Amino acid sequence: MTIDDAAVERLVAEARSGDEWAFGMIFDHYHEAVYRFIASRVHRPSDAEDLTQLVFVKALEALPRYESRGVPFGGWLFRLARNAVIDFVRTRHEHAELETVAERAHGDAGPDEIAVIRQELNAVGAALATLTDEQRETIALRFFAGLSAREAAEAMGKQEGTVRGLQFRAIGALRRHLGVEDEPVGAGREIRPHRVGATNDG
Amino acid sequence: MQASFGADYEIEQRLERYALVRLTPSSATAARLRARVMRDTRLAIAEGHFRPAATIAALETARSARRRAAVRRVAGLGLAAVLSLVAVGGVLAAGRAGGPLYDARIWFESLTLPSDAAARASAEITRLEDRLDEVLAAAASGDSRAVMDALAAYQAIADEALLGAAGNAAALEQIQLALGRHLAVLDRIASTVPDHAADVIAANIARAIAHTNDAIERMQNRPSGSDGAPKPAVAPAHRTEDEPADKTAKPVTKTPKPAAVGSTPTPTSRPADAAPTPSRPAQGPPSTKPGKSPPAGDHGQP
């Protein structure tokens, strides 16, 4: 579903006063992005599911103490998600790696086409694995979760310019690893990450 | 630059495909997740784990009020403790020899004396020795006022002790022996007084020695067949801070040796029955300074 930031703030205000429906709307708006971010950082789909649930429960408990003060709600929510992943990785003694978590059905694609897609996805996964932790986290927040640069900066506790720099270097590294040629496609078009379930971005 | 944008766009497309295929939850997963989260939400609200913002604010206000009250309580207790320490310290300082409450302290001591003659004599001797200690300490520090206060108290207590032991020969002897020992101590103190306060202190010690000698002699010379109640020859020495010390009368060289006390009565220049009655009652008011009441000049001069 797509709602703008003002609508999110209204829903947050209602949820803070104990409105269950409003909190459900917030879940609908953010759950896919949160799940994607978490799934990109843990091994198993079941872990991603449990952690996503945990993040929203923590958000519910912390919501009465949330104060906007210019901080986007998405940044606040993804900071909870990031902390949950860090705690999970620390307690499980796992390294957060981008691995195949789940693979959705490829529709009506034939076996050859599926093989090509799988090869391409494996190559992307391998390229992501070569990035630094911060670069990989930036990619996850910006492209998988679809956060704006400001929200990603809030979630990571960094300056917005720092996040843009991390993203720039991460994209360059991925291009090199994936062997993407410089082709004049979409001249003048600014690269913007796809926003999951939202209309605005950074 | 355009080529770079094209490559970046290609990367973005690949990342999006990657996320769509491998990271996006299935509809079944999303539905299951929503059900679990909403169930937790309802439970949290029902069980009070989730408190609305207004409730949180009210709780925070109450908590901060309790914290402030606790801080005030602790601060009050601390202030009271400090004031108590200051008051106790002040009282202790004021109750020392030379302090404004010294007379009150001495008077209060007299209230706690036992009624039995022997026990009372022992207690009085202890008080006398305490006064001697105070004289010693004050003389060592050159505090002439404290010396005079302690000596005046000593003389008053000596009179009281002799008066109280009048009907008990054993108690009387006990006190006389103690006074004899004290004479030697006073004699020694007089010889160790610092120079800057020597005159005043030595004169007062000399008076105290003479007073004690008189008291001992009076007890020894009391008429037989009397009621046994000695009449103190002199009242406690009065303050003579303004008077010059009578060097010639300094009893340091005249003091009878303690060994002679009680053995050979020494005639004195003043008959025992000529002594005035004690000016200070045994349990007088604290405002009456020992040794200050009797008229000056009729006693206490060595």
Chai-1 contact restraints between the chains, C-beta under 6 A:
chainA,res_idxA,chainB,res_idxB,connection_type,confidence,min_distance_angstrom,max_distance_angstrom,comment,restraint_id
A,R16,B,A53,contact,1.0,0.0,6.0,A-B,restraint_1
A,S17,B,P52,contact,1.0,0.0,6.0,A-B,restraint_2
A,G18,B,P52,contact,1.0,0.0,6.0,A-B,restraint_3
A,E20,B,T41,contact,1.0,0.0,6.0,A-B,restraint_4
A,F23,B,T41,contact,1.0,0.0,6.0,A-B,restraint_5
A,G24,B,M38,contact,1.0,0.0,6.0,A-B,restraint_6
A,F27,B,V37,contact,1.0,0.0,6.0,A-B,restraint_7
A,Y35,B,P25,contact,1.0,0.0,6.0,A-B,restraint_8
A,R36,B,A19,contact,1.0,0.0,6.0,A-B,restraint_9
A,R36,B,L23,contact,1.0,0.0,6.0,A-B,restraint_10
A,A39,B,L23,contact,1.0,0.0,6.0,A-B,restraint_11
A,S40,B,L23,contact,1.0,0.0,6.0,A-B,restraint_12
A,E49,B,L33,contact,1.0,0.0,6.0,A-B,restraint_13
A,T52,B,L33,contact,1.0,0.0,6.0,A-B,restraint_14
A,Q53,B,R36,contact,1.0,0.0,6.0,A-B,restraint_15
A,Q53,B,V37,contact,1.0,0.0,6.0,A-B,restraint_16
A,F56,B,V37,contact,1.0,0.0,6.0,A-B,restraint_17
A,V57,B,D40,contact,1.0,0.0,6.0,A-B,restraint_18
A,L60,B,T41,contact,1.0,0.0,6.0,A-B,restraint_19
A,L60,B,A44,contact,1.0,0.0,6.0,A-B,restraint_20
A,L60,B,F50,contact,1.0,0.0,6.0,A-B,restraint_21
A,P64,B,R51,contact,1.0,0.0,6.0,A-B,restraint_22
A,P64,B,A53,contact,1.0,0.0,6.0,A-B,restraint_23
A,P64,B,I56,contact,1.0,0.0,6.0,A-B,restraint_24
A,T100,B,R22,contact,1.0,0.0,6.0,A-B,restraint_25
A,V101,B,R22,contact,1.0,0.0,6.0,A-B,restraint_26
A,E103,B,V21,contact,1.0,0.0,6.0,A-B,restraint_27
A,E103,B,R22,contact,1.0,0.0,6.0,A-B,restraint_28
A,R104,B,V21,contact,1.0,0.0,6.0,A-B,restraint_29
A,L121,B,Y18,contact,1.0,0.0,6.0,A-B,restraint_30
A,L121,B,V21,contact,1.0,0.0,6.0,A-B,restraint_31
A,V124,B,R14,contact,1.0,0.0,6.0,A-B,restraint_32
A,V124,B,Y18,contact,1.0,0.0,6.0,A-B,restraint_33
A,F143,B,L15,contact,1.0,0.0,6.0,A-B,restraint_34
A,F144,B,A19,contact,1.0,0.0,6.0,A-B,restraint_35
A,F144,B,L23,contact,1.0,0.0,6.0,A-B,restraint_36
A,I171,B,D8,contact,1.0,0.0,6.0,A-B,restraint_37
A,I171,B,I11,contact,1.0,0.0,6.0,A-B,restraint_38
A,L174,B,I11,contact,1.0,0.0,6.0,A-B,restraint_39
A,R175,B,A7,contact,1.0,0.0,6.0,A-B,restraint_40
A,R175,B,I11,contact,1.0,0.0,6.0,A-B,restraint_41
A,V180,B,A7,contact,1.0,0.0,6.0,A-B,restraint_42
A,V180,B,E10,contact,1.0,0.0,6.0,A-B,restraint_43
A,V180,B,I11,contact,1.0,0.0,6.0,A-B,restraint_44
A,D182,B,A3,contact,1.0,0.0,6.0,A-B,restraint_45
A,D182,B,A7,contact,1.0,0.0,6.0,A-B,restraint_46
A,E183,B,G6,contact,1.0,0.0,6.0,A-B,restraint_47
A,P184,B,Q2,contact,1.0,0.0,6.0,A-B,restraint_48
A,P184,B,A3,contact,1.0,0.0,6.0,A-B,restraint_49
A,P184,B,G6,contact,1.0,0.0,6.0,A-B,restraint_50
A,V185,B,G6,contact,1.0,0.0,6.0,A-B,restraint_51
A,V185,B,Y9,contact,1.0,0.0,6.0,A-B,restraint_52
A,G186,B,Y9,contact,1.0,0.0,6.0,A-B,restraint_53
A,A187,B,Q2,contact,1.0,0.0,6.0,A-B,restraint_54
A,R189,B,F5,contact,1.0,0.0,6.0,A-B,restraint_55
A,I191,B,D8,contact,1.0,0.0,6.0,A-B,restraint_56
A,I191,B,Y9,contact,1.0,0.0,6.0,A-B,restraint_57
A,I191,B,E12,contact,1.0,0.0,6.0,A-B,restraint_58
A,H194,B,E16,contact,1.0,0.0,6.0,A-B,restraint_59
